[in-house]
Amino acid sequence: MYQFLAAIAIYIWVAYCLMVVARKTNTTKDWYAWVLIVNYYLMTKIVKKPWWWVILLLIPIVNIIASLIIFVEISKLLKKPWWIGIVMVVPFANLVGWGYLAFSEEIEVKLKN
């Protein structure tokens, strides 16, 4: 029972942080952060990758490399150190990484749509 509650709490934390990151980068439809699999699409929209990157995120082993690329680009986009993107693939450290990206020093990013 406690594992289930912990999993729900972690999901809520990550989804909320992703939504905040989407708002910081002026990405539309930030509510996608709350929907499984669709949140991968939101991450690809944030870094301006094609939609088929979502498929890469679903393939074992390939997903680690694709995640690294996406997280490093999100870090750079938010003017944070690139190594924060590397931390994002480390279990439990990624919870701190999401918080750092979402809530550290407010930077509005102007992107061409």
URVEN-V486602 format. One record per backbone hydrogen bond with DSSP energy under -1.0 kcal/mol. CO is the residue of the C=O (numbers start at 0). NH is the residue of the N-H. If there is no record, write none. Layout:
CO_NH + CO_NH
This chain:
0_4 + 1_5 + 2_6 + 3_7 + 4_8 + 5_9 + 6_10 + 7_11 + 8_12 + 9_13 + 10_14 + 11_15 + 12_16 + 13_17 + 14_18 + 15_19 + 16_20 + 17_21 + 18_22 + 19_23 + 20_24 + 21_26 + 22_25 + 23_108 + 28_31 + 29_32 + 30_33 + 31_34 + 34_38 + 35_37 + 36_39 + 36_40 + 37_41 + 38_42 + 39_43 + 40_44 + 41_45 + 42_46 + 43_48 + 49_52 + 50_53 + 51_55 + 52_56 + 54_57 + 58_62 + 59_61 + 60_64 + 61_65 + 62_66 + 63_67 + 64_68 + 65_69 + 66_70 + 67_71 + 68_72 + 69_73 + 70_74 + 71_75 + 72_76 + 73_77 + 74_79 + 75_78 + 80_83 + 81_84 + 82_86 + 83_87 + 85_88 + 86_89 + 89_93 + 90_92 + 92_96 + 93_97 + 94_98 + 95_99 + 96_100 + 97_101 + 98_102 + 99_103
